[in-house]
């Protein structure tokens, strides 16, 4: 185990070292690529700024060359200075935004000027070049005199002799004023290394130390500075204020046409962020891949161990599982037999309930059969006598009544046979009106004996519901019998049956005028009865069986009390002839 852990640890350390080396390589490559792109962009920005500066200064060079050939300038150098000559120079200076326009003779004396000619002292080095017949240019600056740039053009007289020079000076502050705030930082230094033009005002007059890179202010403490190289690129580490980058790429471009050198500082923070992001992304990708590979390997090793343990447990418990399966099959067979026995017991219980109801109705049924039999006997004897007396029409009338009595007895016996037979559980199309009529026939004798008022409007058309005719008849016989039992001790006995066609089904409501139900929520429980002890002739299962029969045909039976009794509501599913077919 210790050996495996050691090998695993060495593998992890080796993988991390490889990821670190790869990340560093990506960082270096991304840095070099970013510096190359940054250098190209910085060179373009520096070239644009240089062209902009050269273009602005060359206007004054052209102005000096053109004005050197002006006739009035020649007249001034020949010794004639008039007020209009000064006005000319002032107009040229105003229209060109020049700081001053001066006419100087060969001795260096200012003969005429647009201003006061104060800059002539600084311009003398370039004036001497112009007096030698060449175009002179340069700059003169100081903390007190300001930053000036001069162009001196020679003024030739007859036979090509230099009579003097025309000098145009401009203030460099007006040149770089419009550049302030542009990015990146750009500055232009003269031959001494002093910053003359820059889009960062804080760099003006900074000087480059002799033999060293960087800049330093003319006054005050020297700021933090360090220089390094990444490949061919010079990187400056600065601490020069919030408007200059902390780490910058330094680029240089010489401008011999104006005697300056342009320099730009490109912020490398974006390059570093991009390189760091790429290196971090590569490291994260490989670390994630390594973590997934490690987890997959560990999972595979763990699964192998778990499979081995599982196989051992399976082999150990196979015999136990066989024994349990055999036991379960035996219990399943016993449960199936018990369910079949329960179904048979339920059918027997339903049949017993029906026979119990028949026993309770037997006295009334006997009375219902005895009356027609006695009437048949009486009508038969009277018919014989009417025939003997020669009155056949009276005998025919008695025979007709005998036929009606026989039809009545046949209907009673038919209902008894249908009610007493044991029906299989099958859902067919049943006419609810016929079922209720059959239940009323079976309970008619008892209703007559109790003098019960029946309120029932039999439907004119068949009301088809889903169920079994015999079992539904048993339900309504039980409900009507319970209603009659509830009205035994009341004076006004009223039984109301209503059939309603509703959207959710067919509803039959049986309402009595008895004392009501003590606990309607328990009335369908087995062996529950609201009758006094000894008064109940059944087993207390009638309503429970009725509830089960209605539930078996997807119906619903409810009970609740009314103002003058109790009401049982039976809701059955409708079934049209098409659905039955």
C-alpha positions in Angstrom: 0.0 0.0 0.0 2.9 2.4 0.9 4.6 1.5 -2.4 1.4 2.2 -4.4 1.0 5.5 -2.6 4.6 6.5 -3.3 4.3 5.8 -7.0 1.0 7.7 -7.1 2.5 10.7 -5.3 5.5 10.8 -7.7 3.1 10.6 -10.7 1.1 13.6 -9.3 4.3 15.6 -8.6 5.6 14.9 -12.1 2.3 15.9 -13.7 2.3 19.2 -11.7 5.8 19.9 -12.8 4.9 19.3 -16.5 1.9 21.6 -16.1 4.0 24.3 -14.5 6.6 24.1 -17.3 3.9 24.1 -20.0 2.2 27.1 -18.4 5.5 29.1 -18.2 6.2 28.3 -21.8 2.7 29.5 -22.8 3.2 32.6 -20.7 6.6 33.4 -22.4 5.2 32.7 -25.9 2.1 34.8 -25.2 4.2 37.6 -23.8 6.6 37.7 -26.7 3.7 37.6 -29.2 1.9 40.4 -27.3 5.0 42.5 -27.2 5.5 42.1 -30.9 2.0 43.3 -31.6 2.3 46.1 -29.0 5.6 47.1 -30.6 4.0 47.3 -34.0 1.2 49.4 -32.7 3.5 51.6 -30.7 5.7 52.2 -33.8 2.7 53.2 -35.8 1.5 55.6 -33.0 5.0 57.1 -32.8 5.3 57.5 -36.5 1.9 59.2 -36.6 2.9 61.6 -33.8 6.3 62.3 -35.4 4.7 63.0 -38.8 2.2 65.3 -37.0 5.0 67.3 -35.3 7.2 67.5 -38.4 4.2 68.6 -40.5 3.4 71.4 -38.0 7.0 72.6 -37.8 7.6 72.5 -41.6 4.9 75.1 -42.1 7.3 77.6 -40.5 10.2 76.4 -42.5 8.3 77.0 -45.7 7.2 80.4 -44.4 10.8 81.4 -43.7 11.9 80.3 -47.2 9.1 82.2 -48.9 9.4 85.3 -46.9 13.2 85.4 -47.5 12.4 86.3 -51.2 10.0 89.1 -50.4 11.0 92.5 -51.9 10.3 94.4 -48.7 12.7 92.1 -46.8 15.4 93.0 -49.3 14.6 96.7 -48.8 15.0 96.3 -45.0 18.4 94.7 -45.4 19.5 97.4 -47.8 19.0 100.0 -45.1 15.4 101.2 -45.6 13.1 100.3 -42.7 9.6 101.6 -42.9 6.6 101.2 -40.7 4.8 99.1 -43.4 7.7 96.6 -43.2 7.0 96.0 -39.6 3.3 95.7 -40.3 4.0 93.1 -43.0 6.0 91.0 -40.5 3.3 91.3 -37.9 0.6 90.3 -40.4 2.5 87.3 -41.4 3.1 86.3 -37.7 -0.6 86.7 -36.9 -1.8 84.7 -39.9 0.7 81.8 -39.4 0.5 81.8 -35.6 4.2 82.2 -35.4 5.8 83.5 -32.2 7.9 86.1 -34.1 9.2 86.9 -37.6 12.5 88.8 -37.7 14.9 90.3 -40.3 18.6 90.1 -39.2 21.6 91.6 -41.0 25.0 89.9 -41.2 26.2 91.4 -37.9 23.3 89.7 -36.0 21.4 92.9 -35.5 17.6 92.8 -35.7 16.5 95.3 -38.3 12.7 94.6 -38.2 10.5 92.2 -36.2 6.9 91.3 -35.7 7.5 91.2 -32.0 10.3 92.6 -29.8 13.0 90.3 -31.2 13.8 88.9 -27.8 14.5 85.4 -29.1 17.2 86.5 -31.4 19.9 85.7 -28.9 18.8 82.1 -28.7 18.5 81.9 -32.5 22.1 83.2 -33.2 23.5 79.7 -33.8 21.0 79.0 -36.5 21.3 82.6 -37.9 25.0 82.0 -38.5 24.2 78.9 -40.5 21.7 80.9 -42.6 24.3 83.7 -43.1 26.6 81.1 -44.5 23.9 80.4 -47.2 22.2 77.3 -45.6 18.8 76.8 -44.0 19.3 77.1 -40.2 16.9 75.4 -37.7 17.0 74.5 -34.1 15.5 75.2 -30.7 16.1 77.3 -27.7 14.5 76.6 -24.4 14.7 77.4 -20.8 12.6 77.5 -17.7 12.3 81.2 -18.0 12.3 81.9 -21.8 10.0 79.0 -22.8 10.3 76.5 -25.6 11.0 78.1 -29.0 11.8 76.5 -32.3 13.5 78.6 -35.1 13.9 78.5 -38.8 16.4 80.9 -40.4 16.4 81.3 -44.2 19.2 83.2 -46.0 18.3 86.3 -47.9 20.3 86.6 -51.1 21.0 89.9 -52.8 22.4 90.5 -56.2 25.1 88.2 -57.5 24.1 85.6 -54.9 25.6 87.4 -51.9 23.9 86.8 -48.6 22.6 90.0 -47.2 21.1 88.7 -44.0 18.6 86.1 -42.7 14.8 85.9 -42.1 14.1 84.1 -38.9 10.7 82.5 -38.0 10.2 81.3 -34.4 7.3 79.3 -33.0 6.3 78.4 -29.4 6.4 74.6 -29.0 3.8 74.9 -26.3 1.2 75.7 -28.9 2.2 72.7 -30.9 1.7 70.0 -28.2 -1.2 71.7 -26.5 -3.7 69.9 -28.6 -2.0 66.5 -27.9 -2.5 66.6 -24.1 -4.1 63.4 -22.8 -3.6 61.3 -26.0 -2.6 57.8 -25.4 0.0 56.4 -25.4 2.6 58.8 -23.8 4.8 60.3 -26.5 7.7 62.7 -26.0 10.4 64.3 -28.2 13.9 65.0 -26.9 16.6 67.3 -28.4 20.3 66.5 -28.9 20.9 67.1 -25.2 18.2 64.6 -24.2 15.8 67.2 -22.9 12.1 66.7 -23.5 10.8 69.5 -25.8 7.4 68.2 -26.9 5.1 65.7 -25.2 1.5 64.9 -24.8 2.2 64.5 -21.0 2.9 68.0 -19.6 4.7 66.6 -16.5 7.5 65.3 -18.8 8.4 68.7 -20.3 12.0 69.7 -19.5 12.9 66.2 -18.2 16.4 65.2 -19.2 18.1 61.9 -19.9 21.1 61.2 -17.7 24.3 60.9 -19.6 25.1 57.3 -20.5 22.0 56.0 -18.9 18.4 55.2 -20.0 15.4 56.8 -18.5 14.5 60.4 -17.7 14.8 62.7 -14.6 13.2 66.0 -13.8 15.4 69.1 -13.9 14.5 69.9 -10.2 13.6 67.7 -7.3 14.2 64.1 -6.4 14.9 61.5 -9.1 11.8 59.2 -9.5 11.9 55.4 -9.4 13.1 53.8 -12.7 14.5 50.5 -13.9 15.0 49.1 -17.3 15.1 45.5 -18.5 14.9 43.5 -21.8 12.5 40.8 -22.9 14.1 39.6 -26.0 14.8 42.6 -28.2 12.2 44.7 -26.4 13.2 47.3 -23.9 10.9 47.4 -20.8 10.8 50.5 -18.5 9.6 50.1 -14.9 8.4 53.5 -13.9 7.1 55.3 -10.9 6.3 58.6 -12.6 2.8 59.3 -11.6 -0.8 58.1 -12.2 -0.9 59.3 -15.9 2.1 57.2 -17.0 2.2 53.3 -17.1 4.0 51.5 -14.3 5.5 49.0 -16.8 5.9 50.2 -20.4 7.5 49.1 -23.7 10.0 51.8 -24.8 10.3 52.6 -28.5 12.5 55.2 -30.3 12.4 56.9 -33.7 15.0 59.5 -34.8 13.8 62.6 -36.6 16.8 64.2 -38.2 14.7 66.6 -40.3 13.8 68.5 -37.1 16.8 67.5 -35.0 14.8 65.5 -32.4 14.2 62.0 -31.3 10.7 60.6 -30.8 10.0 58.1 -28.0 6.8 56.3 -26.9 5.8 54.3 -23.8 3.3 51.5 -24.5 1.6 50.1 -21.4 2.3 46.3 -21.2 -0.3 45.6 -18.6 -2.7 44.3 -21.2 -0.1 42.0 -22.6 0.7 40.7 -19.2 -3.0 40.2 -18.3 -3.5 38.3 -21.6 -0.4 36.2 -21.1 -1.4 35.4 -17.5 -4.9 34.5 -18.6 -3.6 32.2 -21.4 -1.2 30.5 -19.0 -3.8 30.2 -16.3 -6.3 28.8 -18.9 -3.8 26.2 -20.1 -2.9 25.3 -16.5 -6.5 25.0 -15.5 -7.3 22.9 -18.6 -4.5 20.4 -17.9 -5.2 20.4 -14.2 -8.8 19.7 -14.9 -7.9 17.0 -17.3 -5.4 15.5 -14.8 -8.0 15.7 -12.0 -10.6 13.9 -14.2 -8.0 11.3 -15.2 -7.0 10.8 -11.6 -10.6 10.5 -10.5 -11.4 8.1 -13.3 -8.4 6.0 -12.3 -9.4 6.0 -8.7 -13.0 5.3 -9.5 -12.0 2.4 -11.7 -9.7 1.0 -9.0 -12.5 1.5 -6.4 -15.1 -0.2 -8.6 -12.7 -3.1 -9.2 -12.4 -3.6 -5.4 -16.1 -3.1 -4.9 -16.9 -5.6 -7.7 -14.6 -8.2 -6.1 -16.3 -7.7 -2.7 -19.7 -7.8 -4.4 -19.0 -11.0 -6.2 -17.9 -12.6 -2.9 -21.1 -11.5 -1.1 -23.2 -12.7 -4.0 -21.6 -16.1 -3.9 -22.1 -16.2 -0.1 -25.8 -15.2 -0.3 -26.9 -17.1 -3.4 -28.3 -20.0 -1.4 -30.0 -17.6 1.1 -31.7 -15.8 -1.8 -32.9 -19.1 -3.3 -34.4 -20.0 0.0 -36.0 -16.6 0.3 -37.4 -16.8 -3.2 -38.9 -20.2 -2.5 -40.5 -18.8 0.6 -41.8 -15.8 -1.3 -43.4 -18.1 -3.9 -45.0 -20.1 -1.2 -46.4 -17.0 0.5 -47.5 -15.6 -2.9 -49.5 -18.8 -3.5 -51.0 -18.7 -0.1 -51.9 -15.0 -0.6 -53.5 -15.8 -4.0 -55.6 -18.5 -2.4 -56.5 -16.1 0.5 -57.6 -13.5 -2.0 -59.7 -16.0 -3.9 -61.3 -17.1 -0.6 -61.9 -13.5 0.3 -63.6 -12.9 -3.0 -65.8 -16.0 -2.5 -66.6 -14.8 1.0 -67.5 -11.4 -0.2 -69.8 -12.9 -2.8 -71.3 -15.2 -0.2 -71.7 -12.2 2.1 -73.6 -10.3 -0.6 -75.8 -13.3 -1.3 -76.4 -13.7 2.5 -77.3 -10.0 2.7 -79.8 -10.4 -0.1 -81.3 -13.5 1.5 -81.4 -11.6 4.8 -83.3 -8.9 3.1 -85.6 -11.4 1.5 -86.2 -12.9 5.0 -87.2 -9.5 6.3 -89.5 -9.0 3.3 -90.9 -12.5 3.3 -94.0 -11.6 5.4 -95.0 -8.8 3.1 -94.3 -10.8 0.1 -96.5 -13.6 1.4 -99.2 -11.1 2.0 -98.7 -9.8 -1.5 -99.0 -13.3 -3.0 -101.8 -14.4 -0.7 -104.1 -11.6 -1.6 -104.1 -12.3 -5.4 -104.5 -16.0 -4.7 -107.6 -15.5 -2.6 -108.9 -13.0 -5.2 -108.3 -15.6 -8.0 -110.2 -18.2 -6.0 -113.1 -15.8 -5.4 -113.2 -14.7 -9.1 -113.1 -18.3 -10.3 -116.0 -19.4 -8.1 -118.1 -16.4 -9.1 -117.3 -17.1 -12.8 -118.6 -20.6 -12.5 -121.8 -19.3 -11.0 -122.2 -16.6 -13.7 -121.8 -19.3 -16.4 -124.5 -21.4 -14.7 -126.8 -18.4 -14.6 -126.2 -17.7 -18.3 -124.2 -14.5 -17.8 -121.0 -15.1 -19.8 -120.0 -11.4 -20.0 -119.7 -11.3 -16.2 -117.8 -14.5 -16.3 -115.4 -12.9 -18.9 -114.9 -10.0 -16.6 -113.9 -12.3 -13.7 -111.5 -14.2 -16.0 -109.9 -10.9 -17.0 -109.3 -10.0 -13.4 -107.9 -13.5 -12.7 -105.4 -12.8 -15.5 -104.4 -9.5 -14.0 -103.9 -11.1 -10.6 -101.7 -13.8 -12.2 -99.6 -11.2 -14.0 -99.1 -9.4 -10.7 -98.0 -12.5 -8.9 -95.7 -13.4 -11.8 -94.0 -10.0 -11.6 -93.5 -10.4 -7.8 -92.0 -13.8 -8.3 -89.8 -12.6 -11.2 -88.4 -9.8 -9.0 -87.8 -12.3 -6.2 -85.9 -14.7 -8.5 -83.8 -11.9 -10.0 -83.0 -10.5 -6.5 -82.1 -13.8 -5.0 -79.8 -15.2 -7.7 -76.1 -14.7 -7.4 -74.8 -12.3 -10.1 -71.2 -12.3 -11.3 -69.3 -9.0 -11.2 -69.9 -7.6 -14.6 -70.6 -4.0 -15.8 -73.3 -3.8 -18.4 -75.9 -1.3 -19.5 -78.7 -1.0 -16.9 -81.9 1.1 -16.9 -81.9 2.9 -13.6 -85.6 3.4 -13.7 -86.2 -0.3 -14.1 -83.9 -1.0 -11.1 -85.7 1.4 -8.8 -89.1 0.1 -10.0 -88.0 -3.5 -9.1 -86.8 -2.3 -5.6 -90.1 -0.5 -5.0 -92.1 -3.7 -6.0 -90.1 -5.7 -3.5 -90.8 -3.2 -0.7 -94.3 -2.3 -1.7 -96.0 -4.6 0.9 -94.0 -3.1 3.8 -94.7 0.4 2.6 -98.4 -0.3 2.4 -98.4 -1.7 5.9 -96.5 1.3 7.3 -98.7 3.7 5.3 -95.7 5.4 3.7 -96.2 8.3 1.3 -94.1 7.7 -1.9 -93.0 10.7 -3.9 -91.4 9.4 -7.1 -91.7 10.5 -10.7 -90.6 7.6 -12.8 -88.6 8.7 -15.8 -90.3 8.6 -19.2 -87.2 7.4 -21.1 -84.6 4.9 -20.1 -81.8 6.2 -17.9 -78.8 4.0 -18.8 -76.0 3.6 -16.2 -73.1 1.3 -15.9 -73.4 -1.7 -13.4 -75.2 -4.9 -12.8 -79.0 -5.0 -12.5 -79.2 -7.5 -9.6 -76.5 -5.8 -7.5 -77.9 -2.3 -8.1 -81.4 -3.6 -7.2 -79.8 -4.9 -3.9 -78.4 -1.4 -3.3 -81.7 0.4 -3.6 -83.6 -2.4 -1.7 -81.2 -1.8 1.2 -81.5 1.9 1.0 -85.3 1.8 0.9 -85.4 -0.8 3.7 -83.2 1.4 5.9 -85.4 4.4 5.1 -88.5 2.4 6.2 -86.7 1.3 9.4 -85.8 4.9 10.2 -89.5 5.9 9.9 -90.9 3.2 12.2 -91.3 5.6 15.2 -92.5 8.7 13.4 -96.1 9.7 12.6 -95.6 11.2 9.2 -93.8 8.8 6.9 -92.6 10.1 3.6 -90.2 8.5 1.1 -88.9 10.7 -1.8 -86.9 9.3 -4.7 -85.4 11.8 -7.3 -83.3 10.9 -10.4 -81.1 13.7 -11.8 -79.0 13.8 -14.9 -75.9 15.9 -14.0 -72.6 16.6 -15.9 -70.6 14.3 -13.7 -73.1 11.4 -13.8 -76.6 10.1 -12.9 -77.7 10.8 -9.4 -80.5 9.1 -7.4 -81.5 10.7 -4.1 -83.5 8.7 -1.5 -84.8 10.9 1.3 -86.9 9.8 4.3 -88.6 11.6 7.1 -87.1 9.6 10.0 -84.8 10.7 12.8 -81.7 11.1 10.7 -78.2 9.6 11.1 -76.2 10.1 14.3 -72.8 9.8 12.6 -73.0 10.1 8.8 -69.3 9.5 8.3 -69.5 6.0 9.9 -72.7 4.8 8.4 -71.0 2.8 5.7 -68.6 1.0 8.2 -69.2 -2.7 8.6 -71.4 -3.7 11.5 -72.4 -0.1 12.2 -76.1 0.4 13.0 -78.2 3.3 14.2 -81.0 1.0 15.5 -81.5 0.1 19.1 -80.0 -3.0 20.5 -82.2 -5.9 19.6 -84.1 -4.0 17.0 -81.8 -4.7 14.1 -82.8 -7.9 12.2 -79.9 -7.9 9.9 -76.1 -8.2 10.4 -75.3 -4.4 10.1 -73.6 -5.0 6.7 -76.3 -3.7 4.3 -74.9 -0.2 3.8 -71.3 -1.5 3.8 -72.1 -4.0 1.1 -74.1 -1.3 -0.8 -71.0 1.0 -0.6 -68.8 -1.8 -2.0 -71.2 -2.5 -4.9 -71.4 1.2 -5.9 -67.6 1.6 -5.7 -67.1 -1.5 -7.9 -69.0 0.2 -10.8 -67.0 3.5 -10.4 -69.9 5.1 -8.6 -70.2 7.1 -5.4 -72.6 6.9 -2.4 -73.0 9.5 0.3 -75.2 10.1 3.3 -76.2 13.3 5.0 -79.0 14.6 7.3 -81.8 16.9 6.2 -84.1 19.1 8.1 -86.6 16.2 8.6 -84.7 13.0 8.1 -81.8 11.5 6.1 -80.8 11.5 2.5 -78.7 8.9 0.6 -77.2 10.0 -2.7 -76.0 7.4 -5.3 -74.0 8.7 -8.3 -73.5 6.3 -11.2 -71.6 6.6 -14.4 -73.8 7.1 -17.5 -73.6 4.6 -20.3 -75.2 5.2 -23.7 -76.3 2.4 -26.0 -73.3 3.1 -28.3 -70.9 2.7 -25.4 -72.6 -0.4 -24.3 -72.4 -1.9 -27.8 
